[in-house]
């Protein structure tokens, strides 16, 4: 864990900023702007890039992936420019929670994978790159986006220790647990052999 340097008021402020950034539902905004309909009525009903891909619009899915990752990265980078590392990690966690539980959508958000990877890339880019590679391997071998997410999350804490970023380990563990929790239904389907492949309807 980082040394506690920021006041309680400061930590609360950065939590609110991180949450606000994370809660922007880019998937829904992009889908509506591009005339793709309401994501709640498509596929799994999720607001993330994987479900946007089920509309058949790869450009919209790629843009959603990029922006969902960017909002996590921006929360980290903005905090890092202006405050101490303890507030950086609070902003990162809050951005993830904002994506998963956005107040604007009745706290029913996405599963947070792109935001998780964006946070890691900004927080400790070698860990982020390694985790992105783990996602590619996991998703490529299984042809399941959810499996890629689980492999990336599970390996991220190992990468933090191995690559010398143990100061972010507690945050990494918390984010990993949250990613697994958000994928509870996917894990059940993976075990049952019913999890959709990438590009299939859920």
Secondary structure in CASP SS format (residue, H / E / C, confidence):
PFRMAT SS
TARGET T0000
AUTHOR 0000-0000-0000
METHOD secondary structure of the structure
MODEL  1
X C 1.00
X C 1.00
X C 1.00
X C 1.00
X C 1.00
X C 1.00
X C 1.00
X H 1.00
X H 1.00
X H 1.00
X H 1.00
X H 1.00
X H 1.00
X H 1.00
X H 1.00
X H 1.00
X H 1.00
X H 1.00
X H 1.00
X H 1.00
X H 1.00
X H 1.00
X C 1.00
X C 1.00
X C 1.00
X H 1.00
X H 1.00
X H 1.00
X H 1.00
X H 1.00
X H 1.00
X H 1.00
X H 1.00
X C 1.00
X C 1.00
X C 1.00
X C 1.00
X C 1.00
X H 1.00
X H 1.00
X H 1.00
X C 1.00
X C 1.00
X C 1.00
X C 1.00
X C 1.00
X C 1.00
X C 1.00
X H 1.00
X H 1.00
X H 1.00
X H 1.00
X H 1.00
X C 1.00
X C 1.00
X C 1.00
X C 1.00
X H 1.00
X H 1.00
X H 1.00
X H 1.00
X H 1.00
X H 1.00
X H 1.00
X H 1.00
X H 1.00
X H 1.00
X H 1.00
X H 1.00
X H 1.00
X H 1.00
X H 1.00
X H 1.00
X H 1.00
X H 1.00
X H 1.00
X H 1.00
X H 1.00
X H 1.00
X H 1.00
X H 1.00
X H 1.00
X C 1.00
X C 1.00
X H 1.00
X H 1.00
X H 1.00
X H 1.00
X H 1.00
X H 1.00
X H 1.00
X H 1.00
X H 1.00
X H 1.00
X H 1.00
X H 1.00
X H 1.00
X H 1.00
X H 1.00
X H 1.00
X C 1.00
X C 1.00
X H 1.00
X H 1.00
X H 1.00
X C 1.00
X C 1.00
X C 1.00
X C 1.00
X C 1.00
X C 1.00
X C 1.00
X H 1.00
X H 1.00
X H 1.00
X H 1.00
X H 1.00
X H 1.00
X H 1.00
X H 1.00
X H 1.00
X H 1.00
X H 1.00
X C 1.00
X H 1.00
X H 1.00
X H 1.00
X H 1.00
X H 1.00
X H 1.00
X H 1.00
X H 1.00
X H 1.00
X H 1.00
X H 1.00
X H 1.00
X H 1.00
X H 1.00
X H 1.00
X H 1.00
X H 1.00
X H 1.00
X C 1.00
X C 1.00
X H 1.00
X H 1.00
X H 1.00
X H 1.00
X H 1.00
X H 1.00
X H 1.00
X H 1.00
X H 1.00
X H 1.00
X H 1.00
X H 1.00
X H 1.00
X H 1.00
X H 1.00
X H 1.00
X H 1.00
X H 1.00
X C 1.00
X C 1.00
X C 1.00
X H 1.00
X H 1.00
X H 1.00
X H 1.00
X H 1.00
X H 1.00
X H 1.00
X H 1.00
X H 1.00
X H 1.00
X H 1.00
X H 1.00
X H 1.00
X H 1.00
X H 1.00
X H 1.00
X H 1.00
X C 1.00
X H 1.00
X H 1.00
X H 1.00
X H 1.00
X H 1.00
X H 1.00
X H 1.00
X H 1.00
X H 1.00
X C 1.00
X C 1.00
X C 1.00
X C 1.00
X C 1.00
X C 1.00
X C 1.00
X C 1.00
X C 1.00
X C 1.00
END
